[in-house]
Amino acid sequence: MRALFGQRARLRWLHLILGGALFMPYWLVGTVVMGPFLDDAAMFSGGLGVQLGAYAVALPLVAVTALFPLARPMSVAAARTLCGVPADGFADGPARGRAAKARTAGWFSLHLGTGALVSGATLALPPFAVAVMGLPFSPALRESEVGRFWGLDRPWWDWAALPAGLLLLLALAATAAAVGALLARLAPRLLGPSPADRIAAAERRAAEAESRNRLARELHDSVGHALSAVTLQAGAARRVLDGDGADLAFVREALNAIEETTRRTVGELDWVLGVLRDDGRTAGDGPGPGLDALEALVRGAGPGVALTVSGDLAAAPEALSREAYRIVQEGLTNAARHAGGAPVAVRLDARNEEWEITMENPLPERPPVARPHGGRGLRGVGERARLLGGTAEAGPVDGVWRLAVRIPR
């Protein structure tokens, strides 16, 4: 009983009824097409031959309609909701390629064609079954013209009518359940993803992963730099205050640097969070901080940072300006973490065909603990450089730690 009348069977039956409803316009067109081949009396007689002819004409029309882009999304939405098939068994979006369109046309024709048959039986068979079950209780029904036409006036119908009517209803339910199960089994094959769909899905996942990686780099560079710079400045101010003859001017300069760094970082964090809230943008869209904020970045890093600029930075494209800013920011963060307090030389050369960004600081007396893959910061610098077609190198050279980045214009 659950297989015939359970929730899944009822939903699949509803799915077939929906197919029958969608088939009706095509069937009416088929009836009109059959008109020239029939006289007026035969056309509107509702005979079985006329109905089957209209059905045969309508099926090719259904298949042609399924070639339109909306057919597969509509079919997938209905099958996913009503057929009881896992959602990952279906493809999303319009069909791509001839094979996918042919499978969609096959599904659409099968759904509407079987739906029309089951819908017609659902409309016609229950009233007939109820009439059969009423024969023992209605002599007028047995003796009517309809009763004599179907042979219902025979005596043995008095005891066979009730079980026969019930069997008719059970046969209808069994047919609908069997056809619904067949469609549910065929749905993943005919509406499932094609190779082109799988490639498109993989490209979407890759784009989403790249967007997440870029957001992670933005957060790492912005917040990581701010924490390192603020920690360095606060530590320097504390040491000055703890010593004899505290230099209040130095402490004031350190506090100003902390204030400027935190204010700038809050603005950058608001921008990144705005990207996260806006699904239509990526971390590469929008202004973000650029080389116009480079001097403020260097001031916030402390008095030990010297900036040298050669060439016109204002002519840099927006993407190059944004990525160069982040590269310098990450270089200052690494210097603060591993050689806190040591002087840092930052040089930007924009005079040649390649932009050159070089950052140097003395090697610390105690080398930092090595991290796998060089840490996230340097890996992010390399990703930013490669994104613009450039290269990045980092390591000890002649007693200093050097980060060298070259980016083509």
C-alpha positions as CSV (number, residue, x, y, z in Angstrom):
1,M,0.0,0.0,0.0
2,R,2.9,2.4,0.7
3,A,4.4,1.6,-2.7
4,L,1.0,2.5,-4.4
5,F,-0.3,5.2,-2.2
6,G,2.7,6.5,-0.1
7,Q,4.0,10.1,-0.3
8,R,6.6,9.3,-2.9
9,A,4.1,7.5,-5.1
10,R,1.6,10.4,-4.8
11,L,4.3,12.9,-5.7
12,R,5.3,10.9,-8.7
13,W,1.7,10.6,-9.7
14,L,1.4,14.4,-9.4
15,H,4.5,14.6,-11.6
16,L,2.7,12.6,-14.3
17,I,-0.5,14.7,-14.0
18,L,1.7,17.8,-14.6
19,G,3.1,16.1,-17.7
20,G,-0.4,15.4,-18.9
21,A,-1.4,19.0,-18.3
22,L,1.6,20.3,-20.3
23,F,0.7,17.8,-23.1
24,M,-2.8,19.2,-23.6
25,P,-1.8,22.2,-25.9
26,Y,0.2,19.9,-28.1
27,W,-2.7,17.4,-28.3
28,L,-5.1,20.2,-29.3
29,V,-2.7,21.2,-32.1
30,G,-2.5,17.5,-33.1
31,T,-6.3,17.5,-33.3
32,V,-6.3,20.5,-35.6
33,V,-3.7,18.9,-37.8
34,M,-5.9,15.8,-38.0
35,G,-8.9,17.9,-39.1
36,P,-8.2,18.0,-42.9
37,F,-8.1,14.2,-42.9
38,L,-11.4,13.7,-41.2
39,D,-15.0,14.9,-41.7
40,D,-16.6,17.2,-39.2
41,A,-18.5,14.4,-37.5
42,A,-15.4,12.2,-37.0
43,M,-13.2,15.1,-35.9
44,F,-15.4,15.9,-32.9
45,S,-16.6,12.4,-32.2
46,G,-13.8,11.7,-29.6
47,G,-13.1,8.4,-31.2
48,L,-10.1,6.4,-30.1
49,G,-8.5,6.6,-33.6
50,V,-8.8,10.4,-33.6
51,Q,-7.2,10.7,-30.2
52,L,-4.3,8.4,-31.0
53,G,-3.7,10.3,-34.2
54,A,-3.6,13.6,-32.4
55,Y,-1.3,11.9,-29.8
56,A,1.1,10.8,-32.6
57,V,1.2,14.3,-34.1
58,A,1.8,15.9,-30.7
59,L,4.8,13.9,-29.6
60,P,7.2,15.3,-32.3
61,L,6.1,18.8,-31.4
62,V,6.9,18.1,-27.8
63,A,10.4,16.9,-28.8
64,V,11.0,20.0,-30.8
65,T,9.9,22.3,-28.0
66,A,12.4,20.5,-25.6
67,L,15.3,22.0,-27.7
68,F,14.6,25.4,-26.3
69,P,16.9,26.5,-23.4
70,L,14.1,26.7,-20.8
71,A,13.1,23.0,-21.2
72,R,15.8,21.4,-19.1
73,P,15.7,23.8,-16.2
74,M,11.9,23.4,-16.0
75,S,12.1,19.6,-16.3
76,V,14.9,19.4,-13.6
77,A,12.9,21.6,-11.2
78,A,9.8,19.4,-11.5
79,A,11.7,16.1,-11.4
80,R,13.9,17.2,-8.4
81,T,10.8,18.2,-6.4
82,L,8.5,15.4,-7.3
83,C,10.4,12.3,-8.5
84,G,12.4,11.6,-5.3
85,V,15.8,11.6,-7.0
86,P,18.8,13.1,-5.2
87,A,19.5,16.6,-6.3
88,D,23.1,16.0,-7.3
89,G,21.8,13.6,-10.0
90,F,20.6,16.5,-12.1
91,A,22.4,19.1,-14.3
92,D,21.8,22.8,-13.8
93,G,21.1,25.3,-16.5
94,P,20.2,24.8,-20.2
95,A,21.4,21.8,-22.1
96,R,24.8,22.2,-23.8
97,G,25.7,20.3,-26.9
98,R,23.7,18.0,-29.2
99,A,23.8,15.0,-27.0
100,A,22.5,16.8,-23.9
101,K,19.7,18.5,-26.0
102,A,18.8,15.1,-27.4
103,R,18.6,13.6,-23.9
104,T,16.5,16.5,-22.8
105,A,14.1,16.1,-25.7
106,G,13.8,12.4,-24.9
107,W,13.0,13.1,-21.3
108,F,10.5,15.8,-22.2
109,S,8.7,13.6,-24.7
110,L,8.7,10.7,-22.3
111,H,7.4,12.8,-19.4
112,L,4.6,14.5,-21.3
113,G,3.7,11.4,-23.3
114,T,3.3,9.0,-20.4
115,G,1.8,11.8,-18.3
116,A,-0.9,12.3,-20.9
117,L,-1.8,8.5,-20.8
118,V,-1.8,8.3,-17.0
119,S,-3.7,11.6,-16.8
120,G,-6.4,10.3,-19.2
121,A,-6.7,7.1,-17.2
122,T,-6.9,9.0,-14.0
123,L,-9.8,11.1,-15.3
124,A,-11.7,8.2,-17.0
125,L,-11.1,5.1,-14.9
126,P,-12.2,6.1,-11.4
127,P,-15.7,7.1,-12.5
128,F,-16.1,3.9,-14.4
129,A,-14.8,1.8,-11.5
130,V,-17.2,3.6,-9.1
131,A,-20.1,2.9,-11.6
132,V,-19.1,-0.8,-11.7
133,M,-19.1,-1.1,-8.0
134,G,-22.5,0.5,-7.9
135,L,-24.1,-2.2,-10.2
136,P,-25.4,-4.5,-7.3
137,F,-27.2,-1.5,-5.8
138,S,-28.7,0.1,-9.0
139,P,-30.9,-2.0,-11.3
140,A,-31.5,1.2,-13.4
141,L,-27.7,1.4,-14.0
142,R,-27.5,-2.3,-15.1
143,E,-30.4,-1.8,-17.6
144,S,-29.3,1.5,-19.0
145,E,-27.9,1.8,-22.5
146,V,-24.3,2.3,-21.1
147,G,-24.7,-0.8,-18.9
148,R,-25.9,-2.9,-21.9
149,F,-23.0,-1.5,-24.1
150,W,-20.4,-2.7,-21.6
151,G,-22.2,-5.9,-20.8
152,L,-22.9,-4.8,-17.3
153,D,-26.4,-6.2,-17.4
154,R,-25.3,-9.8,-16.9
155,P,-26.3,-11.5,-13.7
156,W,-22.8,-12.4,-12.5
157,W,-22.0,-8.7,-12.2
158,D,-24.0,-8.7,-9.0
159,W,-21.3,-10.5,-7.1
160,A,-18.2,-9.5,-9.3
161,A,-18.8,-5.8,-9.6
162,L,-17.4,-4.7,-6.2
163,P,-14.0,-6.6,-6.5
164,A,-13.8,-5.7,-10.2
165,G,-14.1,-2.0,-9.4
166,L,-11.5,-2.2,-6.6
167,L,-9.1,-4.1,-9.0
168,L,-9.5,-1.4,-11.6
169,L,-8.5,1.3,-9.0
170,L,-5.6,-0.8,-7.8
171,A,-4.5,-1.4,-11.4
172,L,-4.5,2.4,-12.0
173,A,-2.5,3.1,-8.9
174,A,0.0,0.3,-9.8
175,T,0.4,1.7,-13.3
176,A,1.0,5.2,-12.1
177,A,3.5,3.9,-9.5
178,A,5.3,1.8,-12.1
179,V,5.5,4.6,-14.6
180,G,6.6,7.1,-11.9
181,A,9.4,4.7,-10.8
182,L,10.5,4.3,-14.4
183,L,10.7,8.1,-14.8
184,A,12.6,8.4,-11.5
185,R,15.1,5.8,-12.7
186,L,15.6,7.4,-16.1
187,A,15.8,11.0,-14.8
188,P,19.5,11.0,-13.8
189,R,20.4,9.5,-17.2
190,L,18.4,11.9,-19.3
191,L,18.7,15.0,-17.1
192,G,22.0,14.3,-15.5
193,P,25.2,16.4,-16.2
194,S,26.9,15.9,-19.6
195,P,30.7,16.3,-20.0
196,A,30.2,19.9,-20.9
197,D,28.1,20.5,-17.8
198,R,30.8,18.8,-15.6
199,I,33.5,21.1,-17.2
200,A,31.3,24.2,-16.6
201,A,30.7,23.1,-12.9
202,A,34.5,22.5,-12.5
203,E,35.2,26.0,-13.9
204,R,32.6,27.5,-11.5
205,R,34.2,25.7,-8.5
206,A,37.7,26.9,-9.6
207,A,36.5,30.5,-9.9
208,E,34.9,30.3,-6.5
209,A,38.0,28.8,-5.0
210,E,40.1,31.5,-6.6
211,S,37.8,34.2,-5.2
212,R,38.1,32.6,-1.7
213,N,41.9,32.5,-2.0
214,R,42.0,36.1,-3.0
215,L,39.8,37.1,-0.1
216,A,42.0,35.1,2.2
217,R,45.1,36.9,0.9
218,E,43.4,40.3,1.4
219,L,42.5,39.5,5.0
220,H,45.9,38.0,5.7
221,D,47.8,40.9,4.3
222,S,45.7,43.6,5.7
223,V,45.0,42.3,9.2
224,G,48.4,40.5,9.5
225,H,50.3,43.6,8.7
226,A,48.2,45.8,11.0
227,L,48.8,43.4,14.0
228,S,52.5,43.1,13.3
229,A,53.0,46.9,12.9
230,V,50.9,47.8,16.0
231,T,52.7,45.2,18.1
232,L,56.1,46.5,17.0
233,Q,55.1,50.2,17.7
234,A,53.5,49.4,21.0
235,G,56.6,47.3,22.1
236,A,58.9,50.1,21.1
237,A,56.9,52.7,23.0
238,R,56.7,50.5,26.1
239,R,60.5,50.0,26.1
240,V,61.0,53.8,25.8
241,L,58.6,54.5,28.7
242,D,60.3,51.8,30.9
243,G,63.8,53.3,30.3
244,D,65.3,56.4,32.0
245,G,64.7,59.7,30.4
246,A,61.6,58.7,28.3
247,D,61.5,60.3,24.9
248,L,57.9,61.5,24.8
249,A,58.2,62.6,21.2
250,F,59.1,59.0,20.1
251,V,56.2,57.6,22.1
252,R,53.9,60.2,20.6
253,E,55.1,59.2,17.1
254,A,54.6,55.5,17.9
255,L,51.1,56.1,19.1
256,N,50.3,58.2,16.0
257,A,51.6,55.3,13.8
258,I,49.4,52.9,15.7
259,E,46.3,55.1,15.2
260,E,47.0,55.6,11.5
261,T,47.6,51.9,11.0
262,T,44.4,50.8,12.8
263,R,42.3,53.4,11.0
264,R,43.6,52.4,7.6
265,T,43.1,48.7,8.4
266,V,39.5,49.2,9.5
267,G,38.8,50.8,6.1
268,E,40.5,47.9,4.3
269,L,38.6,45.4,6.4
270,D,35.3,47.1,5.6
271,W,36.1,46.8,1.9
272,V,36.9,43.1,2.1
273,L,33.8,42.4,4.1
274,G,31.8,44.4,1.6
275,V,33.2,42.0,-1.1
276,L,32.1,39.0,1.0
277,R,28.6,40.4,1.3
278,D,28.3,41.1,-2.4
279,D,28.0,37.8,-4.4
280,G,28.4,39.6,-7.7
281,R,32.0,40.9,-6.9
282,T,35.3,39.3,-6.3
283,A,38.3,40.4,-4.3
284,G,39.9,41.7,-7.5
285,D,37.0,44.1,-8.1
286,G,36.6,47.5,-6.7
287,P,39.3,50.0,-5.7
288,G,40.9,48.8,-2.5
289,P,44.1,50.3,-1.3
290,G,46.7,51.2,-4.0
291,L,50.0,52.9,-4.4
292,D,48.5,56.3,-3.5
293,A,48.3,55.0,0.1
294,L,51.9,53.7,0.0
295,E,53.4,56.6,2.0
296,A,50.8,56.2,4.8
297,L,51.6,52.5,4.8
298,V,55.3,53.2,5.2
299,R,54.7,55.8,7.9
300,G,52.6,53.3,9.9
301,A,55.4,50.7,9.7
302,G,57.7,52.9,11.9
303,P,60.6,55.3,11.5
304,G,63.0,52.5,10.4
305,V,61.4,52.1,7.0
306,A,62.9,54.0,4.1
307,L,61.0,54.4,0.9
308,T,62.6,55.1,-2.5
309,V,60.5,55.7,-5.6
310,S,61.8,55.9,-9.1
311,G,59.4,56.8,-11.9
312,D,55.7,57.8,-11.9
313,L,53.6,55.6,-9.7
314,A,50.4,57.5,-10.7
315,A,50.5,55.9,-14.2
316,A,50.2,52.4,-12.8
317,P,47.0,50.5,-13.8
318,E,44.5,49.9,-11.0
319,A,45.2,46.1,-10.7
320,L,49.0,46.7,-10.7
321,S,48.7,49.5,-8.1
322,R,46.5,47.3,-5.8
323,E,48.8,44.3,-6.0
324,A,52.0,46.3,-5.6
325,Y,50.6,47.9,-2.4
326,R,49.8,44.4,-1.0
327,I,53.2,43.1,-1.9
328,V,54.9,45.9,0.0
329,Q,52.5,45.5,2.9
330,E,53.3,41.8,3.2
331,G,57.1,42.5,2.9
332,L,56.8,45.0,5.8
333,T,54.8,42.4,7.8
334,N,57.5,39.8,7.3
335,A,60.2,42.2,8.3
336,A,58.3,43.2,11.5
337,R,57.7,39.5,12.4
338,H,61.2,38.2,11.8
339,A,63.5,41.3,12.2
340,G,61.4,43.6,14.4
341,G,63.0,47.0,14.8
342,A,65.6,46.5,12.1
343,P,65.7,49.1,9.3
344,V,63.9,48.2,6.1
345,A,64.7,49.6,2.6
346,V,61.8,49.7,0.2
347,R,62.5,50.6,-3.5
348,L,60.0,50.9,-6.3
349,D,61.4,51.4,-9.8
350,A,58.8,52.2,-12.4
351,R,61.1,53.5,-15.1
352,N,61.5,50.3,-17.2
353,E,59.3,47.9,-19.0
354,E,59.2,45.8,-15.8
355,W,58.1,47.2,-12.4
356,E,60.7,46.3,-9.8
357,I,59.8,46.1,-6.1
358,T,62.7,45.4,-3.8
359,M,62.7,45.2,0.0
360,E,65.7,44.5,2.1
361,N,66.3,44.2,5.9
362,P,69.2,42.9,7.9
363,L,69.1,39.2,8.7
364,P,68.0,38.6,12.4
365,E,70.6,37.3,14.8
366,R,68.5,34.2,15.5
367,P,67.0,32.9,12.2
368,P,63.2,32.4,12.3
369,V,61.7,29.0,12.6
370,A,61.1,27.7,9.1
371,R,57.5,27.0,8.1
372,P,56.4,24.6,5.4
373,H,56.2,26.3,1.9
374,G,57.6,29.5,3.3
375,G,54.5,30.6,5.1
376,R,51.3,32.0,3.7
377,G,52.6,35.6,3.3
378,L,55.4,34.9,0.9
379,R,53.2,32.4,-1.0
380,G,50.6,35.1,-1.3
381,V,53.3,37.5,-2.7
382,G,54.2,34.9,-5.3
383,E,50.5,34.4,-6.3
384,R,50.0,38.1,-6.7
385,A,53.1,38.5,-8.9
386,R,52.1,35.5,-11.0
387,L,48.6,36.8,-11.4
388,L,50.1,39.8,-13.2
389,G,52.6,37.7,-15.2
390,G,55.5,38.5,-13.0
391,T,58.0,36.7,-10.7
392,A,58.9,36.9,-7.0
393,E,62.0,35.8,-5.2
394,A,62.8,35.9,-1.5
395,G,65.8,34.8,0.5
396,P,69.1,35.8,2.1
397,V,71.5,37.7,-0.2
398,D,74.8,39.2,1.0
399,G,73.8,39.4,4.6
400,V,70.3,40.8,4.1
401,W,66.9,39.4,3.5
402,R,65.7,40.5,0.1
403,L,62.3,40.3,-1.4
404,A,62.5,41.0,-5.2
405,V,59.4,41.2,-7.4
406,R,59.3,42.0,-11.1
407,I,55.9,42.7,-12.8
408,P,55.6,43.6,-16.5
409,R,53.6,46.7,-17.3
